[in-house]
Structures are given as C-alpha cells and as structure tokens.
Amino acid sequence: MTVQEPQAAVPAAPPGGAGSTTEPGDAAPDDTRKGGAEESEEPDQAQNAWSARRDLFDHSPRTMDVSGGSVDFGGSFGGGDTSVANRAHVTGDVIMGSKTVHNWTFSGFSTAASVSGEIPQTTLDRLADSFVADPTVIGGLEDRLRRERVLVLSGARFTGRRTTALMLLHRLGVASVHALDRDTAPGALAERSTGTAADTPRPRGYVVCDLVTRRGNPLREPHLLAARDRLAEQDAYLVVTVGPTAALEDVQPVHWQPPAAEDVLAAHLRARTDEATKARLLGLPDVKEFLGRGHQLREIAAYARLLVRHAAGEITEEAVAQFSLVSLENQVQEWFEEDEHTVHLRDKAFLVALAAFDGGPYALTAELGDLLYHFLQKTENPSRAPEVPVFGTHIGKRLQLARAERYQEDENTEWGPVTQTKAAFLDERVSLVLLREVWTGHPSARPALVEWLRRLADDGRPLVRTRAASTVAVLARTDLPSAMALVIEPWARSKRFRHRLVAVNSLAFAHAVGTPNVPRILGDWTRHDDRRLRWVGTRAYALIGPERPEQALTALRGAARRLYTDTAAPDDFDRQMAEELAEAVELLLLSTAAAEVLAELRAHLDDDRPVRDLTLAGFVNACRRTEDDERHGTPLVLDWYTRASTEDLPSAHGIAHLWREALGDPHTTRHALAALRDWVLISDRSTAAEWSLAALLPQLVTTPTEHARLSHLLRTMPGEDGNPPPDVAARLLTTLPTH
C-alpha cells in the first residue's frame, strides 16, 4: 500500500517582506549569511524528518542503534532502552581499540612457508599433540595421499591447511618432512620433490604451502602427474596447499574445512594442562564469547597459550577479555600491510566497502568497492588511467578473504521489503576496527576515501547515503577534527538537501557511538549565522533529542525566535526552516521521551508567539502520524492518549490541552481540524479508535466556541472520496457535552 504523506502544519511565516523566488534549499546569491559557496548541482528533492528518520532506522548498520530515541509503535512511549546506551559504549570502545599494547604472536602459523628446509621433528610432535580433525575425513585424505602420492589442499588462509598437510605426512610415517619454496614453479615440482637416498627405509615427505600460481602459469594436471612418477621412484609424498584464488587447470583440489573452534581450543588446552583446568578455562564467560566470534585457528592456538598463562596467574582477566579484540586488530592490520601479491588493492577496496555496507546487499557492496578501487588507483598513480576489471571475481573467494558470510534476507525499500543476497563479517566488530585502521593507520588513503564518501552522499539510494553517514561516524569517533573539516562540515554547508541530510545522520550516528561534543556542535550550529548549519543542527537535535529533551527543546525555541527576529525578508529557506523546527518537535513528541517533551512544551506554550507557533505546529504534525505509516492505521497520539488516560497520567491532560489550543489558534485551526477529521475517518474503520476518540472529544470542549467548532466538524465533514459523512461522525457527536 502506498503511504501518502499528510500535509504538515507549518508555523506562521516569520514577519517580514515578500518571499523571494529561490528554490527550497537555495541560498540567495547576494546574501552571504545564507550558506557558503554556491554549487553547480540543482537542488534536489527535500524529505520530511519523519520519513528521513525511517530510512535511517531501516538502513543503520548492526553496530549502531539510533532507534533508542524512537517510538515503539507496538508498545510504550516510556523510557528508552538502556541496552542502546550499553551498545553505544561497547561500540565506542571497539572503535577506539584495545587500551593496552600486547605483544602476542601467533607463532607456528606463519603466513607462508617461503624458505626450503627440513621441518624439525619437535615441531611435528608438538603439532601432533594438539591436532584435531574429523577421523573419517583425515583418514580418507591419508588413504588418498598414500595411493596417489600427491595431494592438493585448497582453503582460506589460517584454516589449518599447513598443519593438516604436515600431519598427513606425519601419519604416513615419513622419515622427514621438507618444506619447499612457495615460489617453486608448478612445472618444477617434480624436480624439487626429489632428494638424495635416505639412510632409512621410511619414505620422505614434501610440503609446499601457498604455492604461488598465476593465470599465465597455473598448476596443471601434467605437473602433478610428473611429480607423482618422480615421488613413486623416490618413495616420497607431496602435499601442496593453495588459496581459494589459486590458478588451477584440470586439477581437483581437496577443499579443506577447519574443525570446530571449541574442539581446537580443547585440544590445545589438553596438550598443555590437566583436565580439571581445561574444563574450568572452557567454562569462562570470556572464553565462550571468544569461541562465538569465528576466530582463526592460529588465533585459537595463541589464545590457548594465553589461557594457560592465565591459569598460572601470569595473565589478568582483562588481558583474556581483550585478546579477541587485539587479535582482530592484528588481522585487519595484516590485510592492509600485505603486498599486492597477497591482498590486491581491489580486495582492500572491497574490504573497506564491506566495512561500510556490512550486512548490506553484496552486489551493492562490490559495486561501490570498485568505485573506491578507482579512486585509490588515482591516488597511487595520478598519471595512469584507473582500470577496474569487469569480470573474474568469485564471491565465495572474496568473502573467505574477508572472513565474511553470504545469506538471503529482506531489505527495506521505498516499495516494501525485497529479498537480497547480503554479505556480512562473521564478527560485527571488524567493520569498526577496519575503518579506524584505514583512517588513522593509512592517512595516504584519506583523499580517495573522502572522495568516495562524497560520491556516496550524492547517491540516489537511501541505503547508500545512510551507510556513508555511519562510516563517517566511525571516522569522527576516531578523529573528530579531521572528519568535521574534511567531510561533515562541507556536507552541512552544501546547497543540496541530501548532502545536509547525510551530515545530520553522520552527527546522529557519531553521537550514538559515543563521540564527545556532538551536542555542543549542534548547539553552536543552531545559533550560527549560516542558515544551512542551523538547518543541520535543528534536524540533528530531533534525532539525539530524546536523551536530552530539555536541551533540545531549548535550542529549538531559540532557533524559532531567531526566525521571527531576523530583519531580512523571509524566503523559501526561512519557510523550510520553520517546517524543520516543527518536524523536530514532532519527532521528539513521538519518541521515548514523549511524556517529558509534552510537559516541557506545555510549560512554555505561552512564552511568546514563535514558541507557540512551533509547539502547536509540531503537535499537529505528530497527530497526523499513524501506526506503520498506514493510511488508516491507529493514530500514534490517540493511542498514547488512550494509555495515558487509562493510567491517569499527566500526559492525557497535556494532549487534550494542546488539542484545544491547536483547534483554537488561528494559525493552526485549519490543520488541526484536518487532522481530527482524519481521526474520525479512521474511527469509521476501527472500533478501538472510535472508543478512544469518544473518550477524548469531551475533553476538548470547555467553552461554547469549542463545542460549536467540533459540532460543526462532525455534522458537516464529508466522507472519503466525497462520500456522505460517515456514520461514526453522528455517534461521536453525541459524546460532546452540552453547553
């Protein structure tokens, strides 16, 4: 069903001369107070605060929850969810990183075995003590290796391929295991897999870890056949491990899947401590959380060593708790410190895009990752034209590198939910750590990243713009001055509405993740000479205001007064600003701080004309909103009144009071009567709404004038689409008290 936006109540136009003919959002060319340098783009379509907030909630990343200040449509307008504040604290801690530098290493799990040589027997024995695998799987691989002499294991990095290769050879009883250089040419495997005759009748073993292959020089079946013949002559065996992107031709590798994390950790602990200590360590809450994070086997092995030290009293509980985050930071640093042969620049761009669009559609993430790749190439070599390969990317291999997963899920769109193929990191903290690492650890990438974010802010898709804002929020939490100067302030001063809206959302997200001084920035901007900054500050206050309603309303009242006292002639931007102020009040009224906001509005209603116009316009706007934005859904304020009156709360009297004031004020009478007519039409379709409205209407009549106004509405209002008055109008007319 198409949602039809109701016509909002607008505060009375500020006094002054005739309005200009500029478009909404434009700055007058001869008025320097109206917002920065002119831009070449045409102004875009504005979006009211209610629908903009809905897009914000729909497309927020899972690590940021800005809905703590939103109304629970199915429940109460009461206090906010304390878990939101807790989540913001945790998110902020992840962005800022581990508090202590730990020199933890992942020994025994090197990125690549690049040097030839014999593997020490002590290393093989140590690995055998903690090796764990499905007996059926490892037995089948052992039989195949014994039969075919050569085996190719394929899998992601750090999934235990190297250890498995060594253990397969060890289980065959080889006299020794020799590591061959990973740069060995595929065609030279047969030659390299030979040696001098052994002094023992036991066979020899060879292993090549992460064999380097290229499209022009792939590993082919003839290479393996030649190696097999030579190995049979020498009574030797060879295991080759390759990554998911290896170039293979007519070769069917064994796809290796790592064992369960808990099994691996238990095996490592069993090799280092007694059963009682192992059981106690596995039962620790921090250990259970670690096991649920999808850590790599090398990290699990290092964690086991750390736990043993903790059991011996050498390591604190805080170090145990931080290990998961520290290992994640190490992984992210590896991604961006690796050379191009290991992690290509295009893959690095994809990782950044996935951090920004974590949990979003994969195709969108890949598309925008290639856009970032384009900008990064320009930074690396401005004289070379950027090139983006059109094909040749495998989704599964990309996600393996990123330690991410692919799944099907509905995505909210303006046309309703649409099923999409999405991609998300296995550990939701990766996106935060990665963006911080790129922004602070690799400043040379900033020009490309800023250009990319500006392009995202100009995208026509709400999801893209929302994720641009959430990405900037992480950068602001890490380095607020740079994020403000390079990204947020240029957006806030932009002539284009969508740029300013992304600035609003960036500040709201930044506040949600614990960035300091955001309320101070908004307070300064609502008083700024630049009208665009005032606009951004006003709308942002509507989003963060529920947690500090008194401060937010004070700022909004000040902005309203400034509109009335400004000596310049009001133009379309001033009228748009007046609408923004009213919509900000509307959002605050429909938030978890609704009761406090209502009391504050009622207390200051008669302060002056600007405040009165602001309050009543915002209240009438709120009365137009319905559950799930359905045209005939239950009005949110009517539902609020019903619950408040049932519990005899002050909010019931406040709602009735503002209704009487809105109906009686010349500036809002027309809009208030239109909103009340909508309530009557909804009541014609809903018995519950009729009973609620029947309880409210008597509270709106305290004078003969009020009685006459409501009586006239109920007697003369037309039905929908020009039909006769609905029957419910006559029934509601009987509820009005006689005066």
N, C-alpha and C positions, 0 to 999 in steps of 0.2 A: 504494500500500500504506500503510495507516495505521501510523504509528510509535507503538509502545507504550513509554511512558517506564518504565524499570525503577525498582523501589523502591530508593531511595538508602539507603546505610548512614548511620546517624545516630550522631554521637558520644554517648557515655554522658551521660545527663542530669546537669547540674551538681548537686552536693549541695544539699539544702535541703528545705523543706516541700513539701506537695502543691501542684500547679499550680492556677492559677486557671481560671475558666471563660471568660475573654475569648477573642474570636476571634483567629486569627492576624493579627498586624499591629496589633491594638488596643493602646492604652495604657491601663493601669489608671487610672481616674478619680482615685484618691487618691494617685497616685504621680507627683510632678512630675518625677522623673528620666526618665520614660518617654515624653517626646517632644512638647512643645509643645501648642498649643491643640487642643482637640477639633474635629472636623469633622463636618458633618451627614451626609456620604455614608456609606453602608455600605461596609465593607472589601471590596475586590474580590479576584478570584482571583489567588493568587500564581503565579509562573512560575519554574521552576528556572533556575539560572545557565546551564546548557548550552543550553537552548532559547532563552533570552533572548539569549545571545551569537549564536546562529544567526540570529535576527531582526535583530540589529544588523548583522551582516555582509551579510545579504540586502538590506537597505534603506539602507545607507550611501550618501551622495552620492559621485559620482565624484571629487570633490576631497579626500575624506577616506578614508584607508585605515587602519582599526584592525585589520586582519587580519594585520598583521606579527607579532603575537604568537599566531597560531593555528596549529594543526597542519595540515600539508599532508597531507590524507588519502591522496593518491596517492603521497606521497614521504617525505621525511625529516623527522625531528624535530630536525634540526640547526639551525644558526644562522639568525637571521632574515634577511629580505630587506633589504639595505641600501638598495634603491630606496625602501622605505617611509619611512625616515628622510629621504632626499633629498626625497621628495614632501612630507613634512610641513614641511620647511624652506621649500620653494618656496611651499606653500600659506600658511604663516605670513607670508611676505614679501608675497604678494598682498593678504592681509587688512590688513596694516599700511600698505600703499600705497607709492607711489614715495617714495624718500628725498629727492629734490630737487624744488624747485618750478621748473618750466619754463614760461616764458611763450610757449608755442607756440600759434599761432592757425591756424584753418582758413579763411584769407581766400579770398574768391571763392566760398564755399559757404555763403552766409547761409541762415538757417532759413526766411526768407520775404522775398520782394520786396514790401514794403508801401508803397513810395513810387513814384509815377509819374515817368517821366522817360526820356530817351533813354540807351540803353546806349552807352558810349564805344566808338568803333571800335577803340581799342587793346585793350580788354577782349575784344572779339570775336576780334581777331587772336591774342591770347595764348591764348585757349581753343582756337582752331583749330589752333594748333601742337601741342597735346597731346591733342586729341580723338581717341578711338579707339572704333570701333563696327564691328559686322559690316557689310560693304559691302552685302550683299543686303538686310539689314534697314533700314539707313539710307536706301538707295536707294529701297526701297518706300515708306517714310514720306515721303520727299521728293516722290515722284510723287503720292502721295495728297494731300499738302498743296497741291501745285500745282493739282491737279484740284478739290479741294473747298474750298480757301481757308481752312478752319478745321480744326484737329486737336486732339483732347483726349488727353493723355498721362497715364496712371494708373500709380502705383507708390509704393513706400515712400519715405520721406524719405531724402535723401542717396544716391540710387541713380543720380544723373546726369540726372534729368528736366529740370532747368533748363538745364544745359549742352546737352543734346540739343535742347531747344526753340530755344535761341539758334543752335545750329549748323544746324538745319534752315532757319531763316530766312536765315542767312548763306550757306548753299549755294544758296539761291534767288536770290542776288544782290540782295537788297533794299538800298535806299539807306541805310536806318537802321532800327534796332530800338528800339521804345518799350515800356518796362515799364509795365503798368497796375496800379493798386492791387488787391491781393488781396481787398479788401473790396468791390470792384465788385459790385453786384447782378447775378445772372445775366441778368436781363431788361434790363440796361443795357449789355451787352456790345456790341450793335450800335451804340449811340450813342457809346460810348467808343472804338470801333475806327475812328474817322474823324479826319481832321485837315485842315489846310489843304493846298491843292495843292502838290505838291513841285515844286522847280525842276529836277528831273531826271526823265527818263522812267523811271527804275528804280522798282519798287514799294516800298511801305513795309511794315514788319513790326511786329507787336504780340505781346507775350507777357504772360500772366497766370500767375504762379507760385503754386501752392497756393491756388487760388480758394476762397474761403470759401462753403460751401454748408450749408444746414440742412434738416432734414426738412420744415419749413414753407416753405422757399424753395429747392428743388433746382434744379440745372441741367437744363433740359428741351430736348428736340429743337427746339421752336419758337424758343428763344433762339438756337440755333446757326444755324438757317435764316435768321433775320433778320440775324444777323451776317454770314452768307455773302453775302447780297444786298448789304449795305452795303459789304463788303470788295471785292466784284466791281466796284461802282461806282467805288471809290477805287483800284482796282488794288493791293490790300493783302492781307496774310496775317496770320492769328492762330493762335497755339499756346497752349493752356490746359493747365496741369498741375494734377492733383488727387491727393489722397492716396487710399489704399485704402478709407477710410471715407467718402468724399465722397458726398453725396446726389445721385444722378443719376436722371433719369426719361426712358426711351426714348433714352438716349444710350449708344452703344457705344464706350467709350474704347479706345485702344491701350495694352495692358499692357506697360509698359517693363521690360525686364530688363537689369541693368547688365552691362557686359563683364567679362571675367576680370580679377581683381586684378593678376596679373602683366603682362597687356597694358597696363593703365592705368599701372602704375608704369614700365614700359619706355618708354611714350610720353612721360611727363613727364620722365624722365631724358634721353631722346633730344633733347628740346627745350632742355635745359639744359646738356648736357655732350657729350663726344665718345663714340664707340662703345666705345673701349677702357675708359674709365672706367665707362661704363654697364654693360658686361659684368662688370667687377670688382665693382661695387657689387651687382649682382643675384646674384652668387655668394657674398656674405657669409652666414654661418650665421644671423645675426640677421635678415637680410632674408628668408631662406627661411622662418624661423619666423613673421615678421610676415605674410607672404603667406598662410600657412595658418590665420590667425586670423579670417578673414571680416570684415576691416575695411571701413568705408565708403569710398566714392570720395573724399570730402573729406579723410579721414584719409590715404589713399594719396597724394593730391596734396601734403599737408603733409609727409608722410614723404619724398617725392621731394626737396622743398626742403631738408629736413634732411640727406639723404644727400649732396646736392651740397655743402653746407657741411662735412660730414664729409670728403669727398674733398679739400676745400680746406684741411683742417687746422683748421677753426674749431670743430668739434664733436667730442667724445670718443666712443669706442666705447661707454662706459657710457650716454651720452645716446641713442645709436642703439638700444641694447638696451632702454632704459626707455620709449622712445616709445610702444610698443604698449600698455603698461600705463597710461601717462599719458593717451593718447587714450581708452582705455576708461573711465578715471575721469571724464574730461570728458563722455563720453556719459551716464554714469549721473547725473552732476550735472545735466545738461540735462533728463533725464527728470523729476526731482523739483523743478526750478526753473521749469519751464514752467507757463504758466497753464492754467486748466481747459479753454479752447478748444482748446489744442494737445494736452495729455495729461490726460485726465479723471481724477478721483480714483479711479474704479473701475479704470481702466487702471493707475494707480500701485499700487493694491492687488494687482492681478493680477501686476505685475512683482515685488512682494515675495513673493507666494506662489510664483511660478515660481523665484525665488532659493532659497526653502526646499525646493521639490519638484523641482528641476532634474533632468531625466531620469525623472520620475515620470509617472503617468497624467495626461493632460491634463484629463479630466473632474474628477478629484480636485483638481487644482491650481485649476481655475476655481471649483469649489465652495467651497474654502477661501479663495480670493481674495475672493469675495463676502462671506464671513464677516468677513474683515479690513475690507472696504469698509464693512460695517455698523458696526464698532467705530470706524473713522475718522470716519464721519459723526457719531457720538455725541460724539467729541472736538471736531469742528469746530462743532457746534451742538447742545448737550445738550437744548435745548428742542424740537428738531424730531425727529419720529419717523423713524428711518432707513428709507430705501427702497432696495430692490435690484431692478432690472429683471429680469424673468423671462426675456424673450427679447430678440432684437435684437443679439446678439453673434456676430460672424463669427470663426471660429477662425483662418483664414488671416490676416485683417487684424490680429488681436491678436498673432499670432506675428511678423508683419512689424514691428510697432512694437517688439517685444521683441528683435528680431534673434535669433529662435529658429526651430527646425525641428520638424516633426511626423514621427513614424515609428512603425512597429509593432515591438514587442518583447515577449518574455515577462517577466512579473512573478512573482516567487516569492510564493506564498501558502501558508497552512497546508494547503490542499487540493492543492498542487502548482502547477507553472507555468501561468499564464493569459496569453494574448496580450492586450496592451493597446495603445491608441493613446497614445503618450507625447509629451512636449514637452521640449525641452532648448535652452538657449542655444547658439548656434553657437560661442561662446568660453566654455569652462568657468569662466574666471575671473570672469565677470560676476556670478555669484551671490555670490561672496565680496566683491567690491567694492561691490555694491549693498547688501548687508546692513550692511556697515560704514558706508556713506554714510547710510543711513536712521537707524541707531542713533546715530551721532556727529554727523551734519550736520543732522539734523532732530529734536532732542530732544522737540519737542512731540508727535511721533508715538509716543513711548515708551509712554504709558498704553494706547493702543489695541493696540500691538504686544505688550505684556506680557499684556494680557487675551486676545489671540488665541493666544499661546503657551500660556497656561494651559488654554484650551479644547482646543488640540491635544493637550496632555499627558493629557487626560481622554478622548481618543477611543479607541474600541474597536479601531481598526485599527493593527497594529504599524508599518506604514509611516509613518503619520501621527505616531505617538509618536517614532519614530526620527528623523524629519526635524525635529520640534520640538527634539530634543536637539542635532542637528547645527547647527541655526540658532542656538541659544543658545551653542554652542561658538564660533561666529564672533563673536558679541557679546562673549563672555568674552575672546577673544583681543584684541579692541579695547579693552574697558573691563571688566576683571575685577571690580573692586569693585561696580560697578553691576549686572552680570549676576548676581553672587553674591547681592547683597542683594534684588534685585527678582524673581529667577526661581529660581535654583538652590537657595538655602537654604530658601525656602518649600516647594519640592518635596521637598527632603531631609527636612524635618521633618513632612511630611504623614503622616496615618494611612493614606492609600490607597497600596497597593503600587505601582500603575502610576505614580504621581507620583514615588515614590522611585526607581523604575527609570529614569525619564526623567532624574532628577538624576544617577544613576550614568552613564548614557550621555552626558550633557552633559559631565561631567568627563572621561570617556574620550576623547571627540571633541576636547575642548579641549586635552587633553594631546597628542593626535595632531597637532594643527596648531601645536604649539609654544608654547602658553600657559604662562608660567612659574608655578611654585609649586604646581602641581596635586598632586605627590607630598607636599608639605608639608601641604596641606589635608587630604589623605586620612590622613596620619599623625596629624594632630591629631584628626580625626573618629573614627578607630578607638580613640582613648583618651578620647573625650568622654563626659560624663555622660548626654547624650541618647542613648538606645539606637537611635533611628532614624538619627541621624547615624553611629553606629557601624556600623549595617547598611549604609548607603550607602558608607561608607569601605571596608568589607570587600569588598563586591561590586565596587566600582570597582578595588580592588587586583587582583582576579582578572583584570581586563581590561588594565591597564597593567603588571602584574607581570612579564610575560615579559622586558621590557627591563631590569628591576632586580629579579631574583628574590630575592636575599638580603634586600633591604629589605622586599619584600612579605611574605616568609615571617616575618620578624621581627615585623612588625606583626600578622600573623595569629596567631602564637603568643601575643603579648601579649593580643590580644582573647580568645583561648581561655582563658588563665589568669584573666582578669578574670571570665569567666562562672563559673568554679569558686570564686573567692574572694569573690564578691558574697554578702553575708549575707542578702539578700532571698530569699524563696521563689521558685523558678523558675516562670515561667508559660509560656504558649504562645509568647510573643515570644522568651523565652530559648531555647526549643527550636528555634524558627525560626532564631534567630541561630546556634545550634550547627550547624544544617544549612547555613546560608550559609557558615560558615567551612570546612566540609568540601567544599562545592561550589567554593569559591575554590581550595582545594588541588587539586581535581580539574581545574579549568581550567588551572592552572599546570602540572600534570603532562602535560596534553595540549596543550602549547604548543611553540613553537620553542625555549624554554629548558628543555625536559623533562629533559635529562641533568643540567643544573646543579640544577634543582629536586629531582630524585631524590636526588642526592648530599647536598644540604642536608637533606632530610627524613630520610635515613638517619643522618646525623651527629647529629641532635637527637632521634632517636626516643625515647631513654630519658631525656630531660631531666626529665620529670615526667609525671604522669598526664594533665593536659589536653593536652599536646603529643602524647603517644602516641595518645590518642583522636582528635585532629584529624588526625594523619598517616595512621593506618590507615583511618579513615572516608573520607578523601579518596582514598586509594589504591584502596579497594574500589569507590568510585563511578566512578573512572576505568576500572576493569576492566569495567564494565558498558557502556561506550560502544563502538559498532561503526561500521564504515565507512559513511558516508552515512546513519547512524542506521537502517539496515535491521535488521530483527529478526534475520536470520540472516547479517548482514554480518560481515566479519572483525573480531574484537575489536582495537581500536587498540593496547592494551597488549601483546597477544600478538604482533601484527605487529612492534611495537617490539622485543620480546624476541628475536624471530627474527633481525632485522637486527643487533641488538647482539651476540648470541651468535655469529653468523656472522663478525663482525669482531672478536670477542673484546674488546668494550668493557666498561668497568666497569658500565654500565647493566644488562647482563644479570644480573650478580651482585646488583645493587641490587633489581631487580624480583623475583628469586627470594627474596631476604631478606625483602622486605616481604610477599610472599605467605605465607611461613612464619609471620611474626609475626601477620598478619591471621587466618590459619586457627587459630592457637593462642591468640589473645586472646579471653577470654570475651565482651568487648564487641562483637566483630566476627565471631566464628566463624560465626554463622548467615548473615550477609550474604555473607561470603567464600565459604562453601560453595555458596550460591545462585548467585553469580557464576561459580564454577568449573563448576557443573552446566550453566549456560548455554553455557560454552565447549565442554563435551562435546557438547551438542546441536548446536551449530554445526559441530563437527568431524564429526558424522554426515552433514552435507551438503557438507562441503568437505575434500577430501584434503589441501590445503595446510595448513588449520587443524589437521587431525589430526596431521600430521607436526610442526608447530610445538608442539602441546601434548604430543606424545610426547617431544619434546626437553626441555620444561620440567618435566614431572612428576617425573622422577628428582631434579631439583634441589630439590624441595620436601620430600624425605624425608631427614632426617638423624637421626631418633630413631624408636624403635618406636611411640611415640604418633602421630607424624606419618604413619607407614606405616599404622597401623590406621585413622586418620581418613580418609585418601584411599582406602584399600582398601574401607572400608565404603561410602563415597560411590559408587564405581564399581560395587560389587556390588548396591547396593540402590536406586540412583536410578531413578525412573520415566522413561519417555519422555514426549514431548509429549502433552498432552491425555489423560493417564492411561494411555498405551500401555505395553507392556513396555519394559524397559531397551533402549536402542539397542545394536546390535552393536558400535559403536565403543567402548563402555564396557569390554567384555571385552578388546578389543585393547589399550586403554590400560592396563588393569590389569596386563598383562604387562610394562609398562615400569617398574613400581615396583620398586626394589631390595629384596632380601630382607633383613630384619633379625630 
